[in-house]
Amino acid sequence: MNKNSKIYVAGHEGLVGRNLVRLLKAGGYHNLLLPNRNELDLTKQEEVFKFFSEHKPEYIFLLAAKMGGIADKIRYPAEFLYENLAIQNNVIWAAHQSDSKKLLFIGSAAAYPANCEQPMKEKYFMSGPLSETEAPYALAKIAGVKLCEKISSEYQKQFITCMPTNIYGEGEDFSKSGSLQVIPSLIDRMYKAKITGDAQVSIWGSGNATRDFIYVEDLVSALLLLMETYEQNEIINLSSGQAVTIRELANIIKDVVGYRGKLFFDTSKPEGAPIRILETSKLRDIGFICKINMQDGIRKSYEFYQKNFATKNVQN
């Protein structure tokens, strides 16, 4: 990939996409294809195939996906499965048929088995049943990984895949308060509770579920490195390697936000897999180490929230 390469970022309006586009532009990559959702509906095969036929992108970052927290995934399982399958199938197959040079598909740590041995190595992929609460979303991600894998082996193409853990950071759309994942959701809810004087914030589950996270700036740096250098027809995990319980995470956010009320962990609500941590030796082997720790990342995320969403979200 060179500075003149024609690069399509599918999902450039999302958290990862915004940060990746900024990184690409800063690096001198200027030939970017960035149609918005009104210009290109990725769930519509005809539109996607027409776009690829007309523009012939050489390199594709496939970031686009229907996202949401546990509540959304429980409420809309069919939508999470169908929409993500449609987006993936359309973009991956169009890239294949238009002879794109390389495609990077973002999978998800949710695609590993629910009771997977920890930390999760790439070889554990598809080795057991999925978490029930995330199965539809995870199944779609598995299908995307396998489609890239089979195109790569059958047609000798570089359609590579990565498995990121939970992503957070500057650029999050906090206006979607009902569909936020854990870190932005807790930032939003604790800030509102602080301003309105609510004595308690309720959090789903026991607080003992353990997760790892990656700050979005670290993630997009890793994605660019993979696109430039990674050629293996095998998935690769992307994570900071920093694991915390949801209780520990909530208390970090509480301190950063300055909320003085009580945190109530509601054990009547689901919390997903009890532990999900990615093993990252393959990432380290290609020379990548995350730079932003959890405390700094949450502080940066909160500052972004305060600047762009805090007043509007409290009013709403």
Buried (B, 14 or more C-beta within 10 A) or exposed (E): BEEEBBBBBBBBBBBBBBBBBBBBEEEEBEBBBBBEEEEBBBBEBEBBBEBBEEEEBBBBBBBBBBBBBBBBBBEBBEBBBBBBBBBBBBBBBBBBEBEBBBBBBBBBBBBBBBBBEBBBBBEBBEEEEBBEBBBBBBBBBBBBBEBBBEBBEEEEBBBBBBBBBBBBBBBBBBEBBEBBBBBBBBBBBBBBBBEEEBEEBEBBBBBBBBBBBBBBBBBBBBBBBBBEEBEBBBBBBBBBBBBBBBBBBBBBBBEBBEBEBEBEBEEEBBBBBBBBBBBBEBBEEEEBEBEBEBEEBBBBBBEBBEEBBBEEBEEE
